[in-house]
Amino acid sequence: MGLIPYLEECMDGGEVTTPLLFCEPTLVRADTESRRFSAFIYPVRDEAGRLLGVQAWSR
């Protein structure tokens, strides 16, 4: 499923924590193993409440 639905949910509402997601880094480096991660995503808004961007922290 990827991160896109969680980013969209964040932009529409507020903070989102994803479930564990699968990452396949071997698409970039052959010597790296697959990993799982979760992300905490939140919107960055200006004083008027307009969306400026989205910040994500992975763990």
C-alpha positions as a Markdown table, in Angstrom:
| # | Residue | x | y | z |
|---|---|---|---|---|
| 1 | Met | 0.0 | 0.0 | 0.0 |
| 2 | Gly | 2.8 | 2.4 | 0.7 |
| 3 | Leu | 2.8 | 5.8 | 2.4 |
| 4 | Ile | 0.6 | 7.8 | 0.0 |
| 5 | Pro | -2.8 | 7.0 | 1.7 |
| 6 | Tyr | -1.2 | 8.0 | 5.1 |
| 7 | Leu | 0.1 | 11.3 | 3.7 |
| 8 | Glu | -3.3 | 12.1 | 2.2 |
| 9 | Glu | -5.0 | 11.3 | 5.5 |
| 10 | Cys | -2.5 | 13.6 | 7.3 |
| 11 | Met | -3.1 | 16.5 | 4.8 |
| 12 | Asp | -6.9 | 16.1 | 5.3 |
| 13 | Gly | -6.8 | 15.8 | 9.1 |
| 14 | Gly | -4.0 | 15.7 | 11.5 |
| 15 | Glu | -1.3 | 13.4 | 12.9 |
| 16 | Val | -1.0 | 9.9 | 11.6 |
| 17 | Thr | 1.0 | 6.9 | 12.8 |
| 18 | Thr | 1.4 | 4.2 | 10.2 |
| 19 | Pro | 1.4 | 0.5 | 11.0 |
| 20 | Leu | 4.6 | -1.4 | 10.2 |
| 21 | Leu | 5.4 | -1.0 | 6.5 |
| 22 | Phe | 7.7 | -3.2 | 4.4 |
| 23 | Cys | 10.8 | -1.6 | 2.8 |
| 24 | Glu | 12.7 | -3.4 | 0.0 |
| 25 | Pro | 16.1 | -1.5 | -0.1 |
| 26 | Thr | 17.6 | -4.2 | -2.4 |
| 27 | Leu | 16.0 | -2.3 | -5.2 |
| 28 | Val | 18.7 | 0.3 | -4.5 |
| 29 | Arg | 21.5 | -1.8 | -3.0 |
| 30 | Ala | 21.9 | -5.5 | -3.5 |
| 31 | Asp | 23.8 | -5.9 | -0.2 |
| 32 | Thr | 21.0 | -4.7 | 2.0 |
| 33 | Glu | 18.3 | -6.8 | 3.7 |
| 34 | Ser | 14.5 | -6.0 | 3.7 |
| 35 | Arg | 13.2 | -4.0 | 6.7 |
| 36 | Arg | 10.0 | -2.9 | 8.3 |
| 37 | Phe | 9.4 | 0.6 | 9.7 |
| 38 | Ser | 6.6 | 2.8 | 10.9 |
| 39 | Ala | 6.2 | 6.5 | 10.5 |
| 40 | Phe | 4.7 | 9.4 | 12.5 |
| 41 | Ile | 3.4 | 11.9 | 10.0 |
| 42 | Tyr | 2.0 | 15.4 | 10.8 |
| 43 | Pro | 1.0 | 18.4 | 8.8 |
| 44 | Val | 2.9 | 21.7 | 8.9 |
| 45 | Arg | 0.5 | 24.6 | 8.7 |
| 46 | Asp | 0.9 | 28.4 | 8.8 |
| 47 | Glu | -0.9 | 30.7 | 11.3 |
| 48 | Ala | -4.0 | 30.8 | 9.1 |
| 49 | Gly | -4.2 | 27.0 | 9.0 |
| 50 | Arg | -3.0 | 26.6 | 5.4 |
| 51 | Leu | -1.1 | 23.4 | 4.7 |
| 52 | Leu | 2.6 | 24.2 | 4.0 |
| 53 | Gly | 3.9 | 20.7 | 4.0 |
| 54 | Val | 4.1 | 17.3 | 5.7 |
| 55 | Gln | 6.8 | 16.2 | 8.1 |
| 56 | Ala | 7.5 | 12.5 | 8.7 |
| 57 | Trp | 9.6 | 10.6 | 11.2 |
| 58 | Ser | 10.4 | 7.0 | 10.6 |
| 59 | Arg | 11.3 | 4.4 | 13.2 |
